[in-house]
Amino acid sequence: RRPVLTQADRQKAAAAANLVQQDPYVAVNNKGAPPGRLILLLIDQGNIQAGGGRMMMHQARRFVEQLQPEDRVGVAAVPPPGEMVAFTNDHDKVREALMRVQGRASSFRRRFNLSLTEALAIYQNSDARLAFEAFRRECGLNLSPFEMERCEREFEQEAAEIVSEMRRQAGDSIRAIRGVLESLAAFEGPKQVILISE
């Protein structure tokens, strides 16, 4: 189902994109703007592991270093709050902002070492073989009936929590990304959007 974009989401996304700022480097629209490409680095920080993303940001920084001086670059790290730079040919400003970006994907203390694929198989009953292998690895098979029942209950509960959290994070990111992309309609001509995520 297509995510619903509320007015509050639109306002946050517009602020996140920083498309209208009083900045001598910023092109508010393409009319009368200098030649060069218009490039947005759209960073899905909500799906990058908390505190992570250093390697990706270094790669993005190297990408910016290879651009032409007339290329205007923007940064939008979503969902907000996050690093934001309006379209500018001040590439130093863009590189500095990139190095401040950190992942914000939430995590919680887990008893079991379940991947998202395994959690989905357990929660959706979609792959009995994979679910059983994960259960055998995490709970073992040499338990008393009481211990087996308790482990199975906690195992299934944790799988449901993982799926729920991943869906929440994905929904937040999709709404924020849609909002930023819609805000780009204010700019005439072609735009290049580079999505950075895990």
ZAVEX-697873 format. One record per residue (C-alpha): residue in three letters; chain; x, z, y negated. Coordinates in pm, 1 decimal, decimal comma, m for minus. Layout:
BEGIN
+-----+---+----------+----------+----------+
:   r : c :       px :       pz :       py :
+-----+---+----------+----------+----------+
: ALA : A :        X :        Z :        Y :
...
+-----+---+----------+----------+----------+
This chain:
BEGIN
+-----+---+----------+----------+----------+
:   r : c :       px :       pz :       py :
+-----+---+----------+----------+----------+
: ARG : A :      0,0 :      0,0 :      0,0 :
: ARG : A :    130,5 :    m89,7 :   m344,8 :
: PRO : A :    237,7 :    224,3 :   m538,2 :
: VAL : A :     23,8 :    314,3 :   m838,3 :
: LEU : A :    216,0 :    307,3 :  m1164,3 :
: THR : A :     63,6 :    557,8 :  m1406,1 :
: GLN : A :     99,4 :    553,6 :  m1781,7 :
: ALA : A :    340,1 :    845,0 :  m1755,4 :
: ASP : A :    549,3 :    644,1 :  m1508,5 :
: ARG : A :    557,1 :    351,0 :  m1751,4 :
: GLN : A :    665,6 :    575,1 :  m2038,1 :
: LYS : A :    943,4 :    731,6 :  m1829,0 :
: ALA : A :   1061,8 :    391,9 :  m1712,2 :
: ALA : A :   1065,9 :    252,7 :  m2064,3 :
: ALA : A :   1269,0 :    550,7 :  m2178,3 :
: ALA : A :   1493,7 :    513,7 :  m1875,1 :
: ALA : A :   1564,7 :    149,4 :  m1950,1 :
: ASN : A :   1642,7 :    232,0 :  m2316,0 :
: LEU : A :   1549,9 :   m119,0 :  m2408,9 :
: VAL : A :   1495,6 :    m36,9 :  m2775,9 :
: GLN : A :   1768,5 :    166,8 :  m2941,4 :
: GLN : A :   1933,3 :    175,3 :  m3281,0 :
: ASP : A :   2277,1 :     79,1 :  m3157,6 :
: PRO : A :   2498,0 :   m189,0 :  m3313,9 :
: TYR : A :   2587,2 :   m319,8 :  m2967,5 :
: VAL : A :   2228,8 :   m343,4 :  m2840,5 :
: ALA : A :   2026,2 :   m665,6 :  m2830,8 :
: VAL : A :   1659,9 :   m566,2 :  m2871,4 :
: ASN : A :   1555,4 :   m909,0 :  m2747,3 :
: ASN : A :   1714,5 :  m1244,2 :  m2680,2 :
: LYS : A :   1611,8 :  m1413,7 :  m3005,3 :
: GLY : A :   1923,3 :  m1479,3 :  m3209,6 :
: ALA : A :   2133,1 :  m1286,0 :  m2957,6 :
: PRO : A :   2492,0 :  m1394,9 :  m2893,0 :
: PRO : A :   2564,7 :  m1608,5 :  m2586,5 :
: GLY : A :   2629,0 :  m1435,9 :  m2259,0 :
: ARG : A :   2443,5 :  m1306,0 :  m1959,5 :
: LEU : A :   2199,7 :  m1016,4 :  m1962,5 :
: ILE : A :   2279,0 :   m788,8 :  m1666,5 :
: LEU : A :   2107,6 :   m464,7 :  m1565,4 :
: LEU : A :   2275,6 :   m225,1 :  m1323,2 :
: LEU : A :   1974,2 :    m50,8 :  m1170,7 :
: ILE : A :   2090,7 :    254,5 :   m978,2 :
: ASP : A :   1853,0 :    411,0 :   m727,2 :
: GLN : A :   2005,5 :    757,5 :   m759,5 :
: GLY : A :   1706,1 :    913,2 :   m584,6 :
: ASN : A :   1815,0 :    753,4 :   m258,3 :
: ILE : A :   2186,8 :    823,0 :   m289,4 :
: GLN : A :   2302,5 :   1142,8 :   m120,4 :
: ALA : A :   2314,2 :   1436,1 :   m360,5 :
: GLY : A :   2652,9 :   1449,3 :   m530,8 :
: GLY : A :   2755,0 :   1120,7 :   m369,5 :
: GLY : A :   2786,5 :    759,1 :   m473,1 :
: ARG : A :   3143,5 :    777,4 :   m605,8 :
: MET : A :   3261,7 :    471,2 :   m412,8 :
: MET : A :   2961,8 :    264,8 :   m520,3 :
: MET : A :   3015,0 :    359,8 :   m883,8 :
: HIS : A :   3382,8 :    263,2 :   m862,7 :
: GLN : A :   3279,4 :    m75,6 :   m725,1 :
: ALA : A :   3023,4 :   m117,5 :  m1003,0 :
: ARG : A :   3290,1 :    m27,4 :  m1256,0 :
: ARG : A :   3520,9 :   m296,0 :  m1115,1 :
: PHE : A :   3234,2 :   m544,4 :  m1137,2 :
: VAL : A :   3189,3 :   m466,2 :  m1507,7 :
: GLU : A :   3562,2 :   m509,3 :  m1565,9 :
: GLN : A :   3534,1 :   m868,7 :  m1442,0 :
: LEU : A :   3254,3 :   m966,5 :  m1683,6 :
: GLN : A :   3302,6 :  m1182,0 :  m1989,7 :
: PRO : A :   3315,4 :  m1003,1 :  m2328,5 :
: GLU : A :   2990,8 :  m1168,0 :  m2438,0 :
: ASP : A :   2797,9 :  m1045,4 :  m2131,7 :
: ARG : A :   2556,1 :   m768,2 :  m2220,4 :
: VAL : A :   2511,9 :   m496,7 :  m1960,7 :
: GLY : A :   2259,9 :   m215,8 :  m1926,4 :
: VAL : A :   2250,8 :     85,6 :  m1695,5 :
: ALA : A :   1936,5 :    255,2 :  m1567,6 :
: ALA : A :   1972,5 :    534,6 :  m1312,1 :
: VAL : A :   1630,5 :    610,3 :  m1167,0 :
: PRO : A :   1415,0 :    806,0 :  m1113,7 :
: PRO : A :   1474,6 :    975,7 :  m1450,4 :
: PRO : A :   1644,5 :   1179,1 :  m1576,1 :
: GLY : A :   1969,6 :    989,5 :  m1530,3 :
: GLU : A :   2242,6 :    794,0 :  m1704,1 :
: MET : A :   2098,7 :    526,7 :  m1933,9 :
: VAL : A :   2273,8 :    261,5 :  m2141,0 :
: ALA : A :   2080,9 :     m5,0 :  m2329,8 :
: PHE : A :   2197,8 :   m364,4 :  m2306,5 :
: THR : A :   2533,8 :   m381,8 :  m2475,7 :
: ASN : A :   2862,4 :   m569,4 :  m2472,6 :
: ASP : A :   3046,4 :   m238,5 :  m2515,4 :
: HIS : A :   3169,0 :   m246,9 :  m2157,4 :
: ASP : A :   3372,3 :     72,0 :  m2196,7 :
: LYS : A :   3049,5 :    258,4 :  m2266,6 :
: VAL : A :   2895,3 :    113,2 :  m1951,0 :
: ARG : A :   3195,9 :    205,7 :  m1733,8 :
: GLU : A :   3195,1 :    561,7 :  m1866,7 :
: ALA : A :   2825,1 :    599,2 :  m1789,2 :
: LEU : A :   2873,5 :    470,4 :  m1434,8 :
: MET : A :   3133,3 :    734,8 :  m1361,7 :
: ARG : A :   2885,2 :   1006,8 :  m1456,9 :
: VAL : A :   2618,8 :    888,5 :  m1210,3 :
: GLN : A :   2566,4 :   1104,9 :   m904,1 :
: GLY : A :   2320,0 :   1077,1 :   m618,4 :
: ARG : A :   2012,1 :   1296,8 :   m628,8 :
: ALA : A :   1861,4 :   1252,8 :   m283,7 :
: SER : A :   1734,3 :   1595,1 :   m184,3 :
: SER : A :   1831,8 :   1752,7 :    142,1 :
: PHE : A :   1720,1 :   2063,9 :    322,6 :
: ARG : A :   1876,2 :   2284,9 :    582,5 :
: ARG : A :   1803,8 :   2149,3 :    927,4 :
: ARG : A :   1828,0 :   2299,2 :   1268,5 :
: PHE : A :   1844,6 :   1960,9 :   1440,4 :
: ASN : A :   2072,5 :   1665,1 :   1381,0 :
: LEU : A :   1805,4 :   1393,2 :   1359,1 :
: SER : A :   1850,1 :   1051,9 :   1203,6 :
: LEU : A :   1563,0 :    897,5 :   1007,2 :
: THR : A :   1512,8 :    644,8 :   1289,4 :
: GLU : A :   1477,7 :    926,2 :   1541,5 :
: ALA : A :   1248,0 :   1124,5 :   1312,2 :
: LEU : A :   1019,7 :    822,6 :   1273,9 :
: ALA : A :   1013,8 :    762,6 :   1649,6 :
: ILE : A :    911,9 :   1125,6 :   1707,6 :
: TYR : A :    659,7 :   1145,8 :   1422,3 :
: GLN : A :    493,8 :    810,1 :   1494,6 :
: ASN : A :    522,3 :    828,8 :   1874,5 :
: SER : A :    665,9 :    478,0 :   1850,4 :
: ASP : A :    965,7 :    503,2 :   2084,0 :
: ALA : A :    927,1 :    755,6 :   2365,2 :
: ARG : A :   1271,9 :    683,4 :   2508,8 :
: LEU : A :   1452,1 :    742,3 :   2177,9 :
: ALA : A :   1245,9 :   1054,8 :   2110,1 :
: PHE : A :   1324,3 :   1195,9 :   2454,7 :
: GLU : A :   1696,8 :   1128,1 :   2420,8 :
: ALA : A :   1700,1 :   1305,0 :   2083,7 :
: PHE : A :   1505,1 :   1599,2 :   2229,2 :
: ARG : A :   1739,9 :   1629,2 :   2527,1 :
: ARG : A :   2043,4 :   1620,2 :   2297,4 :
: GLU : A :   1910,6 :   1879,0 :   2053,0 :
: CYS : A :   1715,1 :   2116,1 :   2277,7 :
: GLY : A :   1863,6 :   2059,3 :   2620,1 :
: LEU : A :   1669,7 :   2074,8 :   2943,4 :
: ASN : A :   1789,7 :   2409,0 :   3084,6 :
: LEU : A :   1549,5 :   2627,2 :   2888,5 :
: SER : A :   1276,9 :   2861,4 :   3000,6 :
: PRO : A :    921,3 :   2726,6 :   2957,5 :
: PHE : A :    874,8 :   2949,3 :   2652,0 :
: GLU : A :   1200,9 :   2836,1 :   2490,3 :
: MET : A :   1125,6 :   2471,2 :   2572,2 :
: GLU : A :    784,9 :   2490,9 :   2408,6 :
: ARG : A :    924,6 :   2659,5 :   2098,1 :
: CYS : A :   1209,4 :   2409,3 :   2065,3 :
: GLU : A :    971,4 :   2115,8 :   2109,9 :
: ARG : A :    738,3 :   2254,0 :   1841,2 :
: GLU : A :   1021,9 :   2307,7 :   1593,2 :
: PHE : A :   1172,5 :   1970,3 :   1685,3 :
: GLU : A :    849,4 :   1784,0 :   1605,7 :
: GLN : A :    792,6 :   1985,4 :   1287,5 :
: GLU : A :   1137,3 :   1900,8 :   1155,5 :
: ALA : A :   1088,3 :   1532,0 :   1233,5 :
: ALA : A :    764,4 :   1538,3 :   1031,1 :
: GLU : A :    941,6 :   1708,9 :    738,4 :
: ILE : A :   1218,4 :   1447,3 :    737,2 :
: VAL : A :    967,7 :   1161,2 :    732,2 :
: SER : A :    761,0 :   1324,9 :    458,8 :
: GLU : A :   1065,7 :   1382,4 :    237,3 :
: MET : A :   1195,9 :   1028,7 :    285,5 :
: ARG : A :    854,6 :    885,7 :    196,1 :
: ARG : A :    839,6 :   1098,4 :   m118,1 :
: GLN : A :   1185,6 :    989,5 :   m228,8 :
: ALA : A :   1106,3 :    624,3 :   m157,1 :
: GLY : A :    780,6 :    645,0 :   m351,8 :
: ASP : A :    950,3 :    798,6 :   m654,8 :
: SER : A :   1218,4 :    528,9 :   m651,5 :
: ILE : A :    972,9 :    240,7 :   m609,1 :
: ARG : A :    758,8 :    355,1 :   m902,2 :
: ALA : A :   1062,3 :    399,3 :  m1128,1 :
: ILE : A :   1214,4 :     65,4 :  m1028,1 :
: ARG : A :    886,1 :   m116,7 :  m1085,7 :
: GLY : A :    858,0 :     40,0 :  m1428,5 :
: VAL : A :   1206,3 :    m69,0 :  m1531,5 :
: LEU : A :   1153,1 :   m423,3 :  m1402,2 :
: GLU : A :    823,4 :   m452,2 :  m1589,8 :
: SER : A :    992,7 :   m333,8 :  m1909,7 :
: LEU : A :   1236,1 :   m626,4 :  m1884,2 :
: ALA : A :    950,1 :   m859,6 :  m1972,8 :
: ALA : A :   1027,2 :   m776,8 :  m2337,6 :
: PHE : A :   1339,0 :   m992,0 :  m2305,1 :
: GLU : A :   1310,8 :  m1368,8 :  m2302,8 :
: GLY : A :   1516,1 :  m1580,5 :  m2068,4 :
: PRO : A :   1688,3 :  m1501,5 :  m1740,2 :
: LYS : A :   1804,4 :  m1153,2 :  m1653,9 :
: GLN : A :   2022,8 :  m1043,3 :  m1365,7 :
: VAL : A :   1934,8 :   m715,8 :  m1198,1 :
: ILE : A :   2180,2 :   m555,6 :   m957,3 :
: LEU : A :   2023,5 :   m279,7 :   m748,9 :
: ILE : A :   2264,0 :    m10,3 :   m629,3 :
: SER : A :   2138,5 :    219,5 :   m354,7 :
: GLU : A :   2220,0 :    359,4 :    m11,6 :
+-----+---+----------+----------+----------+
